[in-house]
Amino acid sequence: MCTPTLAASAETVSNLAPPQVRGEAMGLQDSASRLGMALGSPAVGFAIDHSSPGWGFATAGLGGLALAGTGVLFQLRSQTVLRQKARERLDASGVDQTVR
């Protein structure tokens, strides 16, 4: 990654996060960037060493797609869990939920 990309992502996280949790969001973003660089560099290097430079780019792209897919799955799961908890709270309240 280059410096402008890192600066732009940090600025975006800073602008999107509410002030109460901005430090936590910035810390998570920094940790994710460092972890990605620490794990990605050896994987890409291994692919380049054992094949060709093109496979290094492919490895980086596939790794990014795998992580993005994992993020989407976690997002969908958390939404499902939140909906289930909301239904359980409504059921426990005894409020009639039928539409008239």
C-alpha positions as CSV (number, residue, x, y, z in Angstrom):
1,M,0.0,0.0,0.0
2,C,1.1,3.5,-0.6
3,T,1.0,6.4,1.8
4,P,-1.9,8.3,0.2
5,T,-4.1,5.2,0.4
6,L,-3.3,4.7,4.1
7,A,-3.9,8.4,4.9
8,A,-7.2,8.4,2.9
9,S,-8.5,5.3,4.7
10,A,-7.6,6.7,8.1
11,E,-9.3,10.0,7.3
12,T,-12.5,8.1,6.1
13,V,-12.6,6.0,9.3
14,S,-12.1,9.2,11.4
15,N,-14.9,11.0,9.6
16,L,-17.4,8.1,9.7
17,A,-16.9,7.0,13.3
18,P,-18.8,8.8,16.1
19,P,-16.6,10.7,18.5
20,Q,-17.3,8.2,21.4
21,V,-15.8,5.3,19.5
22,R,-13.4,7.1,17.1
23,G,-10.3,5.9,18.9
24,E,-11.4,2.3,18.9
25,A,-12.3,2.5,15.2
26,M,-8.9,4.0,14.3
27,G,-7.1,1.3,16.3
28,L,-9.0,-1.5,14.6
29,Q,-8.3,0.1,11.2
30,D,-4.6,0.4,12.0
31,S,-4.4,-3.2,13.4
32,A,-6.2,-4.6,10.3
33,S,-3.7,-2.7,8.0
34,R,-0.7,-4.0,9.9
35,L,-2.0,-7.6,10.0
36,G,-2.8,-7.5,6.3
37,M,0.7,-6.3,5.4
38,A,2.3,-8.8,7.8
39,L,0.4,-11.8,6.3
40,G,0.1,-10.6,2.7
41,S,3.8,-9.9,2.0
42,P,5.0,-13.5,2.8
43,A,2.1,-15.0,0.9
44,V,2.8,-12.9,-2.2
45,G,6.5,-13.5,-1.9
46,F,6.0,-17.2,-1.8
47,A,3.8,-17.1,-4.9
48,I,6.4,-15.1,-6.8
49,D,9.2,-17.3,-5.7
50,H,7.5,-20.5,-6.8
51,S,5.9,-19.3,-10.0
52,S,5.9,-15.8,-11.6
53,P,5.3,-12.2,-10.7
54,G,1.8,-12.4,-12.2
55,W,0.8,-15.0,-9.6
56,G,1.9,-12.6,-6.9
57,F,-0.8,-10.2,-8.0
58,A,-3.3,-13.0,-8.3
59,T,-2.5,-14.2,-4.7
60,A,-2.9,-10.7,-3.4
61,G,-6.2,-10.3,-5.2
62,L,-7.6,-13.7,-4.1
63,G,-6.6,-13.0,-0.5
64,G,-8.4,-9.7,-0.6
65,L,-11.5,-11.3,-2.1
66,A,-11.4,-14.0,0.6
67,L,-11.2,-11.4,3.4
68,A,-14.0,-9.3,1.8
69,G,-16.2,-12.4,1.5
70,T,-15.5,-13.3,5.2
71,G,-16.5,-9.7,6.2
72,V,-19.7,-10.0,4.2
73,L,-20.6,-13.3,5.9
74,F,-19.9,-11.8,9.4
75,Q,-22.1,-8.8,8.5
76,L,-25.0,-11.0,7.4
77,R,-24.7,-13.1,10.5
78,S,-24.7,-10.2,12.8
79,Q,-27.8,-8.8,11.1
80,T,-29.5,-12.1,11.5
81,V,-28.6,-12.3,15.2
82,L,-29.9,-8.8,15.8
83,R,-33.2,-9.6,14.1
84,Q,-33.6,-12.7,16.2
85,K,-32.9,-10.9,19.4
86,A,-35.4,-8.1,18.5
87,R,-38.1,-10.8,17.7
88,E,-37.4,-12.5,21.1
89,R,-37.8,-9.2,22.9
90,L,-41.0,-8.5,21.1
91,D,-42.3,-12.0,21.9
92,A,-41.3,-11.6,25.6
93,S,-43.1,-8.3,25.8
94,G,-46.5,-9.9,24.9
95,V,-47.3,-7.2,22.4
96,D,-49.6,-8.4,19.6
97,Q,-47.6,-8.1,16.3
98,T,-50.4,-8.8,13.9
99,V,-51.0,-6.3,11.1
100,R,-54.5,-5.1,10.8
